[in-house]
Amino acid sequence: MVDVLIIGGGVCGCSLLYRLSRYKLNVVLVEKENDVSLGTTKANSAIVHAGYDPEPGTKMARYNVEGNAQMEKLCQDLDVPYLRTGSLVLAFDGEQMQVVDTLFHRGRQNGVPGLQVLTPKEIREMEPNVSDQVKSALYAPTAAVISPWELAIAQAETAVKNGAQVKLNCPVTAMEKTEEGFRVTAGGEVISARFVVNAAGVDCDRVHNMLCPPSYTVYPSKGQYYLLDKSQGDLVKHVIFQCPSSQGKGVLVAPTVHGNLLVGPNAEPAEKGDVGTTAEGMDFVREKAALSVSGINYRDSIRNFAGLRANTDQEDFLVGETEVPGFFQIAGIKSPGLTSAPAIAEDMVRMLGEAGLPLQEKENFDGTRKVTRFKKLSHEERARKIQENPLYGKIVCRCETITEGEIVDALHRPLPPCSVDGVKRRCGSGMGRCQGGFCGPRVQEIIARELGVPQTQVMQDREGMYIITGETKQGGKNQ
Ligand SMILES: Cc1cc2nc3c(=O)[nH]c(=O)nc-3n(C[C@H](O)[C@H](O)[C@H](O)COP(=O)(O)OP(=O)(O)OC[C@H]3O[C@@H](n4cnc5c(N)ncnc54)[C@H](O)[C@@H]3O)c2cc1C
């Protein structure tokens, strides 16, 4: 019998798995895809929000501010890229200046430290490339940027290292209540669990309705982005927001932890699963971004992508026990869900404990992780690493300086990837200007070799995304 079954391997599910792996429990996370972090967690703005946006007194406000406070230490412990940039919300007219003042007071009520309203001169001293039309700005020094998918993966890997289980390619299709807990049908097997936590992202309503009468609906809202090459990465140093509206936090321009520039998102109604970008969406993003920062060179765009916000007909996050005792949910987790995930997980552990889950700590729990990032090492450290393992001397991804040693290491960590993009999310190969054009085939070969599978089984990303379907020169050189 599983003590806690978590449905969904996004940042919320993985954060909970990590927190629970500290205790002497049998904890399992089931994910329908072939890797964790393939839902909204891989396609968002990657901002650790300061916490002035949510209404005071909401769960969102509390988890946002608490999550922000926890994030830096968590990223240090798990060796996840994190950069405390601070953020600016720009106002361009009197009405927006009032919005900035409202956000300032709301932020103070929410307990956000260090907020200031800046003058145009102060803003342009901090950010010379911001529009000279700016009239005031809210400065939040605690905002930061992170690598969202790496946060989810690092927590899942560390949880697995501490005895938790992750079952991939394992969609939950049915659930029933039993005397001891639940019978959950997932990926063709039936799992008995004492407690179940629904962290299924935009599908949280579907999973909820497997056990409860419908009480909310997810109406996904799509946000589209430009990711620009590192040549644009220095254009701004802070996350540059515009004033929020009922549509969301507006179009931002932000540095990424990997040294690129991110521009977006828009907000438009979408169907579940629709993460395509459109010419209209991208035009809107460019037009809006130009109000904040001119001179962005879109010829240096290396990727467009889109993510889905899990908006529901309820304003706040839905976190807690449902009407079925023992069935909990982390649902309707729109922005700032990434920031909030560590605090939500902490609170969920408390709630499960109150519901009767015994929380006895393991004596040998190790909540840390360390990975080698060759390009970050000094010359001496690089030389030592290559001497220990010559694979660190072979550069596979030339744009991002990623070595074969790092790829092989990722393939032997507790939650190994099975696709070229899975390696990319863990090592950064293929994230540069050529977007994997050169290193992709090499990564594919390494995956096949290390995992002992034919190259035809190595996907680009999800199940069904074949790169090759067979050999063209079967029979060898002599034919
Ligand atoms: C455009 C955009 C910008 C954003 N920007 C920010 C930001 O800057 N900062 C911030 O804090 N937040 C931001 N967010 C919000 C944040 O990205 C999300 O709140 C967060 O990623 C949600 O994580 P999750 O784990 O709830 O969902 P997901 O990451 O979607 O994970 C849910 C998982 O459940 C799995 N699943 C679904 N159904 C089943 C099933 N039946 N069985 C098994 N598995 C299942 C899915 O495959 C998926 O992996 C943004 C969101 C969007 C869309």
The ligand as a MOL file (V3000), in Angstrom:
LIG
                    3D

  0  0  0     0  0            999 V3000
M  V30 BEGIN CTAB
M  V30 COUNTS 53 58 0 0 0
M  V30 BEGIN ATOM
M  V30 1 C 2.4460 31.7970 -19.7710 0
M  V30 2 C 2.7410 31.4430 -18.3380 0
M  V30 3 C 3.6380 32.1980 -17.5930 0
M  V30 4 C 3.8860 31.8910 -16.2590 0
M  V30 5 N 4.8600 32.5640 -15.6020 0
M  V30 6 C 5.1180 32.2620 -14.3160 0
M  V30 7 C 6.1700 32.9160 -13.6180 0
M  V30 8 O 6.9300 33.6810 -14.1900 0
M  V30 9 N 6.3180 32.6500 -12.3050 0
M  V30 10 C 5.5040 31.8010 -11.6350 0
M  V30 11 O 5.6540 31.6710 -10.4420 0
M  V30 12 N 4.5480 31.1000 -12.2840 0
M  V30 13 C 4.3550 31.3030 -13.6020 0
M  V30 14 N 3.4120 30.6030 -14.2890 0
M  V30 15 C 2.6710 29.5650 -13.5920 0
M  V30 16 C 3.4740 28.2860 -13.4330 0
M  V30 17 O 4.2000 27.9820 -14.6010 0
M  V30 18 C 2.5260 27.1480 -13.1010 0
M  V30 19 O 1.7030 27.5480 -12.0410 0
M  V30 20 C 3.2310 25.8770 -12.7010 0
M  V30 21 O 4.1930 25.4990 -13.6400 0
M  V30 22 C 2.1870 24.7970 -12.5350 0
M  V30 23 O 2.8170 23.6070 -12.1580 0
M  V30 24 P 1.9450 22.3040 -11.9490 0
M  V30 25 O 2.8440 21.2790 -11.3970 0
M  V30 26 O 0.7000 22.6350 -11.2030 0
M  V30 27 O 1.4230 21.9240 -13.4170 0
M  V30 28 P 2.1660 21.2550 -14.6640 0
M  V30 29 O 3.5450 21.7000 -14.8040 0
M  V30 30 O 1.2770 21.4380 -15.8470 0
M  V30 31 O 2.2210 19.7240 -14.2640 0
M  V30 32 C 1.0730 18.8930 -14.2540 0
M  V30 33 C 1.5200 17.5110 -14.6620 0
M  V30 34 O 0.4330 16.6030 -14.5020 0
M  V30 35 C 0.5210 15.6360 -15.5380 0
M  V30 36 N -0.7960 15.0070 -15.6610 0
M  V30 37 C -1.9500 15.5660 -16.0830 0
M  V30 38 N -2.9490 14.6620 -16.0550 0
M  V30 39 C -2.4100 13.5100 -15.5960 0
M  V30 40 C -2.9460 12.2100 -15.3700 0
M  V30 41 N -4.2410 11.9100 -15.6010 0
M  V30 42 N -2.1100 11.2370 -14.9030 0
M  V30 43 C -0.8020 11.5030 -14.6750 0
M  V30 44 N -0.2490 12.7360 -14.9000 0
M  V30 45 C -1.0460 13.7090 -15.3470 0
M  V30 46 C 0.9370 16.4730 -16.7440 0
M  V30 47 O 1.4870 15.6690 -17.7760 0
M  V30 48 C 1.9360 17.4390 -16.1220 0
M  V30 49 O 3.2600 16.9600 -16.2070 0
M  V30 50 C 3.1770 30.8490 -15.6430 0
M  V30 51 C 2.2910 30.0720 -16.3970 0
M  V30 52 C 2.1120 30.3420 -17.7460 0
M  V30 53 C 1.2530 29.4680 -18.5750 0
M  V30 END ATOM
M  V30 BEGIN BOND
M  V30 1 1 1 2
M  V30 2 1 2 3
M  V30 3 2 2 52
M  V30 4 2 3 4
M  V30 5 1 4 5
M  V30 6 1 4 50
M  V30 7 2 5 6
M  V30 8 1 6 7
M  V30 9 1 6 13
M  V30 10 2 7 8
M  V30 11 1 7 9
M  V30 12 1 9 10
M  V30 13 2 10 11
M  V30 14 1 10 12
M  V30 15 2 12 13
M  V30 16 1 13 14
M  V30 17 1 14 15
M  V30 18 1 14 50
M  V30 19 1 15 16
M  V30 20 1 16 17
M  V30 21 1 16 18
M  V30 22 1 18 19
M  V30 23 1 18 20
M  V30 24 1 20 21
M  V30 25 1 20 22
M  V30 26 1 22 23
M  V30 27 1 23 24
M  V30 28 2 24 25
M  V30 29 1 24 26
M  V30 30 1 24 27
M  V30 31 1 27 28
M  V30 32 2 28 29
M  V30 33 1 28 30
M  V30 34 1 28 31
M  V30 35 1 31 32
M  V30 36 1 32 33
M  V30 37 1 33 34
M  V30 38 1 33 48
M  V30 39 1 34 35
M  V30 40 1 35 36
M  V30 41 1 35 46
M  V30 42 1 36 37
M  V30 43 1 36 45
M  V30 44 2 37 38
M  V30 45 1 38 39
M  V30 46 1 39 40
M  V30 47 2 39 45
M  V30 48 1 40 41
M  V30 49 2 40 42
M  V30 50 1 42 43
M  V30 51 2 43 44
M  V30 52 1 44 45
M  V30 53 1 46 47
M  V30 54 1 46 48
M  V30 55 1 48 49
M  V30 56 2 50 51
M  V30 57 1 51 52
M  V30 58 1 52 53
M  V30 END BOND
M  V30 END CTAB
M  END
